[in-house]
Protein backbone atom coordinates (compact mmCIF):
# COMPACT_ATOMS: atom_id res chain seq x y z
CA UNK A 1 0.00 0.00 0.00
CA UNK A 2 1.47 3.37 -1.06
CA UNK A 3 2.02 6.18 1.41
CA UNK A 4 -0.54 8.94 1.79
CA UNK A 5 0.44 11.92 -0.40
CA UNK A 6 1.99 14.86 1.38
CA UNK A 7 -0.20 17.97 1.72
CA UNK A 8 0.06 19.90 -1.54
CA UNK A 9 1.81 17.03 -3.36
CA UNK A 10 1.58 16.89 -7.14
CA UNK A 11 2.98 14.54 -9.76
CA UNK A 12 6.77 14.28 -9.85
CA UNK A 13 8.71 15.75 -12.76
CA UNK A 14 12.26 16.59 -13.77
CA UNK A 15 13.56 19.94 -12.57
CA UNK A 16 16.52 21.79 -14.09
CA UNK A 17 18.39 25.02 -13.57
CA UNK A 18 17.99 27.59 -16.33
CA UNK A 19 21.60 27.13 -17.47
CA UNK A 20 21.15 23.32 -17.54
CA UNK A 21 23.93 22.92 -14.98
CA UNK A 22 21.86 20.64 -12.72
CA UNK A 23 18.84 18.41 -13.15
CA UNK A 24 16.94 16.24 -10.69
CA UNK A 25 13.75 14.19 -10.55
CA UNK A 26 12.51 14.50 -6.94
CA UNK A 27 10.72 11.72 -5.13
CA UNK A 28 8.00 14.22 -4.14
CA UNK A 29 6.94 17.63 -5.45
CA UNK A 30 4.91 19.94 -3.24
CA UNK A 31 3.08 22.82 -4.92
CA UNK A 32 1.20 24.45 -2.03
CA UNK A 33 -1.60 26.86 -2.82
CA UNK A 34 -1.54 28.56 0.59
CA UNK A 35 0.89 29.29 3.40
CA UNK A 36 -1.06 26.92 5.62
CA UNK A 37 -0.72 24.08 3.10
CA UNK A 38 2.98 24.86 2.76
CA UNK A 39 3.42 24.52 6.51
CA UNK A 40 1.51 21.24 6.64
CA UNK A 41 3.49 19.82 3.72
CA UNK A 42 6.87 20.70 5.22
CA UNK A 43 5.89 19.26 8.60
CA UNK A 44 4.61 16.03 7.06
CA UNK A 45 7.81 15.59 5.04
CA UNK A 46 9.95 16.21 8.12
CA UNK A 47 8.01 13.62 10.13
CA UNK A 48 8.81 11.05 7.43
CA UNK A 49 12.51 11.89 7.67
CA UNK A 50 12.63 13.44 4.20
CA UNK A 51 14.87 16.32 3.13
CA UNK A 52 13.11 19.40 1.81
CA UNK A 53 14.42 22.07 -0.58
CA UNK A 54 12.40 25.07 -1.81
CA UNK A 55 12.89 26.23 -5.40
CA UNK A 56 12.08 29.45 -7.17
CA UNK A 57 12.43 29.98 -10.90
CA UNK A 58 15.59 27.88 -11.31
CA UNK A 59 17.56 30.99 -12.21
CA UNK A 60 20.57 29.91 -10.13
CA UNK A 61 23.42 27.96 -11.70
CA UNK A 62 24.58 26.23 -8.50
CA UNK A 63 23.18 23.06 -6.92
CA UNK A 64 21.65 25.08 -4.10
CA UNK A 65 18.04 24.15 -4.97
CA UNK A 66 18.61 20.56 -6.08
CA UNK A 67 16.01 18.47 -4.23
CA UNK A 68 16.35 14.69 -4.62
CA UNK A 69 13.66 13.94 -2.02
CA UNK A 70 11.11 16.77 -1.59
CA UNK A 71 11.03 19.76 -3.91
CA UNK A 72 8.81 22.62 -2.79
CA UNK A 73 7.50 24.53 -5.83
CA UNK A 74 6.37 27.96 -4.63
CA UNK A 75 4.97 29.15 -7.97
CA UNK A 76 1.36 29.07 -6.71
CA UNK A 77 2.16 31.31 -3.73
CA UNK A 78 2.07 34.67 -5.49
CA UNK A 79 0.78 38.17 -5.03
CA UNK A 80 0.76 41.00 -2.53
CA UNK A 81 -0.38 40.23 1.00
CA UNK A 82 -0.28 43.76 2.36
CA UNK A 83 0.84 47.26 1.40
CA UNK A 84 1.74 49.86 4.01
CA UNK A 85 1.48 53.02 1.93
CA UNK A 86 2.56 55.28 4.77
CA UNK A 87 5.83 53.45 5.42
CA UNK A 88 6.29 52.37 1.78
CA UNK A 89 6.42 48.68 2.68
CA UNK A 90 4.99 45.70 0.85
CA UNK A 91 4.51 42.12 2.02
CA UNK A 92 4.52 39.56 -0.77
CA UNK A 93 4.13 35.78 -1.04
CA UNK A 94 7.39 33.93 -1.58
CA UNK A 95 6.74 32.61 -5.11
CA UNK A 96 5.99 36.01 -6.62
CA UNK A 97 8.38 36.94 -9.41
CA UNK A 98 10.16 40.26 -9.29
CA UNK A 99 8.41 41.20 -12.53
CA UNK A 100 4.96 40.55 -11.06
CA UNK A 101 5.90 42.34 -7.84
CA UNK A 102 7.00 45.41 -9.79
CA UNK A 103 3.73 45.48 -11.72
CA UNK A 104 1.71 45.14 -8.51
CA UNK A 105 3.67 47.88 -6.77
CA UNK A 106 3.18 50.19 -9.74
CA UNK A 107 -0.57 50.08 -9.07
CA UNK A 108 0.16 51.38 -5.54
CA UNK A 109 2.58 54.05 -6.84
CA UNK A 110 5.51 52.22 -5.23
CA UNK A 111 8.72 50.64 -6.52
CA UNK A 112 11.50 48.32 -5.37
CA UNK A 113 14.55 50.47 -4.63
CA UNK A 114 17.01 48.38 -6.64
CA UNK A 115 16.52 45.37 -8.88
CA UNK A 116 18.72 42.80 -10.62
CA UNK A 117 18.72 42.77 -14.40
CA UNK A 118 16.48 39.69 -14.57
CA UNK A 119 13.04 39.78 -12.94
CA UNK A 120 11.63 36.34 -13.77
CA UNK A 121 13.24 35.00 -10.60
CA UNK A 122 11.14 34.80 -7.44
CA UNK A 123 11.38 37.19 -4.52
CA UNK A 124 12.28 34.40 -2.09
CA UNK A 125 14.93 32.95 -4.41
CA UNK A 126 16.54 36.34 -4.94
CA UNK A 127 16.59 37.02 -1.20
CA UNK A 128 17.94 33.57 -0.32
CA UNK A 129 20.94 33.96 -2.65
CA UNK A 130 21.76 37.66 -2.19
CA UNK A 131 20.81 38.55 -5.76
CA UNK A 132 21.63 42.18 -6.51
CA UNK A 133 21.50 45.03 -8.97
CA UNK A 134 24.08 47.82 -9.10
CA UNK A 135 24.72 51.09 -7.28
CA UNK A 136 27.15 51.85 -4.46
CA UNK A 137 24.40 53.37 -2.30
CA UNK A 138 21.90 50.57 -2.81
CA UNK A 139 21.84 47.03 -1.36
CA UNK A 140 20.77 43.72 -2.88
CA UNK A 141 17.27 42.30 -2.46
CA UNK A 142 18.42 40.81 0.86
CA UNK A 143 19.32 44.27 2.13
CA UNK A 144 15.87 45.61 1.29
CA UNK A 145 14.04 43.03 3.45
CA UNK A 146 12.51 44.28 6.71
CA UNK A 147 10.61 41.15 7.78
CA UNK A 148 10.18 37.47 6.86
CA UNK A 149 7.75 34.68 7.62
CA UNK A 150 9.50 31.29 7.69
CA UNK A 151 8.18 27.75 7.92
CA UNK A 152 10.15 25.63 10.40
CA UNK A 153 10.61 21.83 10.07
CA UNK A 154 7.69 21.35 12.47
CA UNK A 155 5.43 23.55 10.32
CA UNK A 156 5.51 26.48 12.74
CA UNK A 157 5.29 29.94 11.15
CA UNK A 158 8.14 32.09 12.45
CA UNK A 159 7.97 35.88 12.09
CA UNK A 160 11.34 37.61 12.16
CA UNK A 161 12.72 41.11 11.67
CA UNK A 162 15.41 43.36 13.11
CA UNK A 163 13.24 43.69 16.23
CA UNK A 164 11.68 40.20 16.41
CA UNK A 165 14.06 37.20 16.44
CA UNK A 166 16.88 39.45 15.13
CA UNK A 167 19.50 36.67 14.92
CA UNK A 168 17.21 34.48 12.83
CA UNK A 169 16.47 37.51 10.66
CA UNK A 170 20.15 38.27 10.00
CA UNK A 171 20.68 34.64 9.05
CA UNK A 172 17.53 34.25 6.96
CA UNK A 173 17.95 37.40 4.86
CA UNK A 174 20.45 35.40 2.81
CA UNK A 175 19.40 32.03 4.16
CA UNK A 176 20.30 29.65 1.29
CA UNK A 177 17.01 27.85 1.96
CA UNK A 178 18.32 26.33 5.21
CA UNK A 179 16.83 28.73 7.77
CA UNK A 180 13.25 27.71 7.00
CA UNK A 181 11.11 27.83 3.89
CA UNK A 182 10.26 31.46 3.18
CA UNK A 183 6.50 32.02 3.07
CA UNK A 184 6.29 35.83 2.90
CA UNK A 185 8.77 38.67 2.47
CA UNK A 186 8.27 42.29 3.54
CA UNK A 187 10.34 44.77 1.54
CA UNK A 188 11.17 48.39 2.20
CA UNK A 189 10.06 50.07 -1.02
CA UNK A 190 9.86 53.72 -2.07
CA UNK A 191 7.57 55.96 -4.11
CA UNK A 192 7.56 55.04 -7.80
CA UNK A 193 10.30 56.74 -9.79
CA UNK A 194 11.78 56.84 -13.25
CA UNK A 195 15.30 56.09 -14.39
CA UNK A 196 17.23 57.70 -17.19
CA UNK A 197 19.59 55.24 -18.87
CA UNK A 198 22.69 56.17 -20.86
CA UNK A 199 24.35 53.21 -22.59
CA UNK A 200 27.67 54.28 -24.07
CA UNK A 201 30.84 52.81 -25.56
CA UNK A 202 34.05 53.88 -23.87
CA UNK A 203 37.76 52.96 -24.03
CA UNK A 204 38.31 50.16 -21.53
CA UNK A 205 41.64 51.38 -20.16
CA UNK A 206 40.41 54.87 -19.29
CA UNK A 207 37.24 53.45 -17.77
CA UNK A 208 39.07 51.05 -15.46
CA UNK A 209 41.52 53.78 -14.41
CA UNK A 210 38.62 55.94 -13.19
CA UNK A 211 36.26 53.16 -12.11
CA UNK A 212 36.02 54.15 -8.45
CA UNK A 213 34.97 57.70 -9.32
CA UNK A 214 32.56 56.51 -11.99
CA UNK A 215 30.78 54.17 -9.61
CA UNK A 216 30.67 56.74 -6.80
CA UNK A 217 29.40 59.45 -9.14
CA UNK A 218 26.37 57.60 -10.51
CA UNK A 219 23.19 56.34 -8.90
CA UNK A 220 23.55 52.99 -10.66
CA UNK A 221 26.60 52.12 -12.78
CA UNK A 222 27.87 49.00 -14.52
CA UNK A 223 29.98 48.10 -17.52
CA UNK A 224 30.31 45.18 -19.89
CA UNK A 225 33.58 44.16 -21.52
CA UNK A 226 33.70 41.62 -24.31
CA UNK A 227 37.12 39.85 -24.29
CA UNK A 228 39.03 40.49 -27.49
CA UNK A 229 37.88 44.12 -27.66
CA UNK A 230 39.39 47.34 -26.27
CA UNK A 231 36.12 49.08 -25.46
CA UNK A 232 33.42 48.60 -22.85
CA UNK A 233 29.73 49.37 -22.82
CA UNK A 234 28.82 51.44 -19.79
CA UNK A 235 25.30 51.65 -18.40
CA UNK A 236 24.62 54.73 -16.27
CA UNK A 237 21.22 54.99 -14.58
CA UNK A 238 20.08 58.27 -13.04
CA UNK A 239 17.09 58.42 -10.71
CA UNK A 240 14.33 60.87 -11.65
CA UNK A 241 11.10 61.97 -10.04
CA UNK A 242 8.16 60.02 -11.36
CA UNK A 243 6.54 61.99 -14.17
CA UNK A 244 2.81 61.93 -14.89
CA UNK A 245 1.55 59.38 -17.38
CA UNK A 246 0.72 62.21 -19.79
CA UNK A 247 4.47 62.81 -20.20
CA UNK A 248 5.30 60.89 -23.36
CA UNK A 249 8.87 61.75 -24.34
CA UNK A 250 11.00 59.73 -23.70
CA UNK A 251 9.39 56.62 -22.27
CA UNK A 252 6.43 56.89 -24.61
CA UNK A 253 4.77 53.72 -25.91
CA UNK A 254 6.45 54.26 -29.29
CA UNK A 255 9.90 54.78 -27.79
CA UNK A 256 9.41 51.78 -25.52
CA UNK A 257 8.42 49.57 -28.46
CA UNK A 258 11.48 50.64 -30.46
CA UNK A 259 13.72 49.88 -27.50
CA UNK A 260 12.16 46.46 -26.98
CA UNK A 261 12.64 45.60 -30.65
CA UNK A 262 16.28 46.65 -30.33
CA UNK A 263 16.60 44.40 -27.26
CA UNK A 264 14.87 41.48 -28.95
CA UNK A 265 16.39 41.54 -32.43
CA UNK A 266 19.90 42.98 -32.05
CA UNK A 267 20.76 42.25 -28.43
CA UNK A 268 19.17 38.81 -28.08
CA UNK A 269 18.14 37.05 -31.31
CA UNK A 270 21.25 38.08 -33.24
CA UNK A 271 23.45 37.37 -30.21
CA UNK A 272 21.98 33.89 -29.85
CA UNK A 273 22.64 33.14 -33.52
CA UNK A 274 26.23 34.34 -33.23
CA UNK A 275 26.84 32.11 -30.21
CA UNK A 276 25.49 29.10 -32.11
CA UNK A 277 27.90 29.91 -34.94
CA UNK A 278 30.80 30.12 -32.46
CA UNK A 279 29.77 26.76 -31.00
CA UNK A 280 30.11 25.12 -34.40
CA UNK A 281 33.20 27.13 -35.41
CA UNK A 282 35.13 27.99 -32.21
CA UNK A 283 37.81 29.87 -34.15
CA UNK A 284 35.19 32.42 -35.16
CA UNK A 285 34.69 33.56 -31.53
CA UNK A 286 36.93 36.70 -31.69
CA UNK A 287 35.18 37.91 -34.83
CA UNK A 288 31.78 37.04 -33.38
CA UNK A 289 32.60 39.04 -30.25
CA UNK A 290 33.57 42.10 -32.28
CA UNK A 291 30.41 41.89 -34.37
CA UNK A 292 28.23 41.36 -31.30
CA UNK A 293 29.81 44.37 -29.56
CA UNK A 294 29.26 46.47 -32.69
CA UNK A 295 25.51 45.78 -32.63
CA UNK A 296 25.17 47.26 -29.12
CA UNK A 297 24.99 50.86 -30.26
CA UNK A 298 24.87 53.76 -27.77
CA UNK A 299 21.41 54.86 -26.70
CA UNK A 300 19.58 56.93 -24.07
CA UNK A 301 16.08 56.47 -22.73
CA UNK A 302 13.95 56.82 -19.60
CA UNK A 303 11.05 54.88 -18.14
CA UNK A 304 9.62 53.60 -14.87
CA UNK A 305 12.44 52.12 -12.80
CA UNK A 306 11.55 48.43 -13.12
CA UNK A 307 11.48 48.72 -16.92
CA UNK A 308 15.00 50.16 -16.97
CA UNK A 309 16.73 48.09 -14.29
CA UNK A 310 15.91 44.91 -16.23
CA UNK A 311 17.14 43.65 -19.57
CA UNK A 312 15.96 40.64 -21.61
CA UNK A 313 17.93 37.41 -21.06
CA UNK A 314 17.08 35.11 -23.95
CA UNK A 315 20.60 33.79 -24.56
CA UNK A 316 21.12 30.84 -22.22
CA UNK A 317 24.41 30.84 -20.32
CA UNK A 318 26.26 29.61 -17.23
CA UNK A 319 27.69 32.16 -14.81
CA UNK A 320 30.12 32.62 -11.97
CA UNK A 321 30.17 35.87 -10.01
CA UNK A 322 32.23 37.13 -7.11
CA UNK A 323 31.73 39.95 -4.63
CA UNK A 324 34.96 41.80 -3.86
CA UNK A 325 35.87 44.58 -1.43
CA UNK A 326 35.40 47.72 -3.51
CA UNK A 327 39.09 48.62 -3.20
CA UNK A 328 40.02 45.22 -4.70
CA UNK A 329 37.74 45.50 -7.73
CA UNK A 330 40.15 47.22 -10.13
CA UNK A 331 43.22 45.07 -9.30
CA UNK A 332 41.14 41.90 -9.63
CA UNK A 333 39.66 43.01 -12.95
CA UNK A 334 43.09 43.82 -14.37
CA UNK A 335 44.41 40.42 -13.34
CA UNK A 336 41.37 38.77 -14.89
CA UNK A 337 41.88 40.68 -18.13
CA UNK A 338 45.53 39.60 -18.23
CA UNK A 339 44.55 35.97 -17.55
CA UNK A 340 41.99 35.92 -20.36
CA UNK A 341 44.40 37.49 -22.84
CA UNK A 342 47.37 35.33 -21.77
CA UNK A 343 45.51 32.03 -22.01
CA UNK A 344 43.36 32.97 -24.96
CA UNK A 345 40.07 32.13 -23.28
CA UNK A 346 37.31 32.51 -25.85
CA UNK A 347 34.53 34.13 -23.84
CA UNK A 348 31.61 34.81 -26.15
CA UNK A 349 29.61 36.78 -23.57
CA UNK A 350 30.67 40.01 -21.86
CA UNK A 351 32.25 40.29 -18.43
CA UNK A 352 29.87 42.31 -16.24
CA UNK A 353 31.16 44.65 -13.51
CA UNK A 354 28.77 46.14 -10.92
CA UNK A 355 28.74 47.48 -7.36
CA UNK A 356 26.49 47.53 -4.28
CA UNK A 357 26.26 48.84 -0.72
CA UNK A 358 27.35 47.06 2.45
CA UNK A 359 24.73 44.86 4.14
CA UNK A 360 23.98 43.33 7.55
CA UNK A 361 22.80 39.83 6.54
CA UNK A 362 25.41 37.38 7.82
CA UNK A 363 25.85 35.45 4.56
CA UNK A 364 25.20 38.31 2.15
CA UNK A 365 28.23 38.47 -0.17
CA UNK A 366 28.16 42.22 0.56
CA UNK A 367 28.17 41.70 4.35
CA UNK A 368 29.99 44.51 6.11
CA UNK A 369 31.64 46.10 3.09
CA UNK A 370 30.95 48.19 0.02
CA UNK A 371 31.22 45.69 -2.79
CA UNK A 372 32.30 45.39 -6.39
CA UNK A 373 31.02 42.47 -8.44
CA UNK A 374 32.59 40.69 -11.40
CA UNK A 375 30.43 38.23 -13.34
CA UNK A 376 31.71 35.85 -16.02
CA UNK A 377 29.34 34.09 -18.39
CA UNK A 378 29.81 31.24 -20.85
CA UNK A 379 27.35 30.21 -23.52
CA UNK A 380 25.71 27.10 -22.06
CA UNK A 381 26.67 24.79 -24.93
CA UNK A 382 30.34 25.74 -24.56
CA UNK A 383 30.61 25.75 -20.77
CA UNK A 384 34.13 24.85 -19.58
CA UNK A 385 34.46 24.67 -15.75
CA UNK A 386 38.27 25.04 -15.95
CA UNK A 387 37.90 28.59 -17.25
CA UNK A 388 35.82 29.67 -14.27
CA UNK A 389 38.14 27.84 -11.87
CA UNK A 390 41.13 29.84 -13.11
CA UNK A 391 39.25 33.11 -12.61
CA UNK A 392 38.18 32.02 -9.14
CA UNK A 393 41.80 31.84 -8.01
CA UNK A 394 42.14 35.55 -8.78
CA UNK A 395 38.93 36.44 -6.99
CA UNK A 396 39.85 34.37 -3.94
CA UNK A 397 43.26 36.05 -3.72
CA UNK A 398 41.43 39.38 -3.36
CA UNK A 399 39.04 38.21 -0.64
CA UNK A 400 36.15 37.50 -2.98
CA UNK A 401 32.89 35.86 -1.91
CA UNK A 402 31.00 33.83 -4.52
CA UNK A 403 27.44 34.70 -5.42
CA UNK A 404 25.50 31.83 -3.87
CA UNK A 405 23.44 31.22 -6.99
CA UNK A 406 26.34 30.94 -9.43
CA UNK A 407 28.90 28.23 -10.20
CA UNK A 408 31.88 28.20 -7.84
CA UNK A 409 34.27 25.80 -6.10
CA UNK A 410 34.70 27.43 -2.68
CA UNK A 411 34.35 25.15 0.37
CA UNK A 412 33.39 25.72 4.00
CA UNK A 413 36.97 26.37 5.10
CA UNK A 414 37.33 29.20 2.60
CA UNK A 415 33.86 30.61 3.24
CA UNK A 416 34.51 30.70 6.97
CA UNK A 417 37.61 32.82 6.29
CA UNK A 418 35.69 35.52 4.40
CA UNK A 419 32.44 35.62 6.41
CA UNK A 420 33.02 36.90 9.96
CA UNK A 421 29.55 35.73 11.11
CA UNK A 422 29.78 32.29 9.49
CA UNK A 423 29.67 30.40 12.79
CA UNK A 424 26.74 32.52 13.99
CA UNK A 425 24.84 31.45 10.88
CA UNK A 426 25.65 27.79 11.58
CA UNK A 427 24.47 28.12 15.17
CA UNK A 428 21.11 29.62 14.15
CA UNK A 429 20.63 26.96 11.48
CA UNK A 430 21.41 24.15 13.92
CA UNK A 431 18.96 25.48 16.50
CA UNK A 432 16.17 25.84 13.94
CA UNK A 433 16.80 22.57 12.09
CA UNK A 434 18.88 20.15 14.20
CA UNK A 435 17.89 17.18 12.02
CA UNK A 436 19.02 18.82 8.77
CA UNK A 437 15.62 18.68 7.07
CA UNK A 438 16.52 21.63 4.81
CA UNK A 439 19.95 20.36 3.71
CA UNK A 440 21.15 18.79 0.47
CA UNK A 441 24.64 17.60 -0.45
CA UNK A 442 25.68 20.95 -1.92
CA UNK A 443 24.62 22.90 1.16
CA UNK A 444 26.37 20.41 3.44
CA UNK A 445 29.57 21.00 1.52
CA UNK A 446 29.20 24.79 1.65
CA UNK A 447 28.56 24.81 5.39
CA UNK A 448 30.95 22.02 6.37
CA UNK A 449 28.21 19.79 7.79
ABEGO torsion letter per residue (X at the ends): XBBBBBBGBBBBBBBBBAAGABBBBBABBBBBABAAAAAAAAAAAAAAGBBBBBBBAGABABAAABBAABBBBAAABBEBABBBAAAGBBBBBAABBAAAAAAAAAAAGBBBABBBABAABBAAAAAAAGBBBBEAABBBAAAABABBBBBBAAGBBBBBBAABGAAAAAAAABAGGAAEBBABBBBBBBBBBBBBBBBBBBBAAAAAAAAAAAAAABABBBBBBBBGBABBBBBBBBBBBBBBAABAOBGBAAAAAAAAAAAAAAAAAAAAAAAAAAAABAAAAAAAAAAAAAABBBBBBBBBAAAAABBBBABBBBBBBBBBBAAAAAAAAAAAAAAAAAAGBBBABBBBBBBBBBBABAABAABGBBBBBBBBBBBAAABBAAAAAAAAAAAAAAGBBBBAABBBABBAAAAAAABAAAAAAAAAAAAABAAGAABBAAAAAAAGX
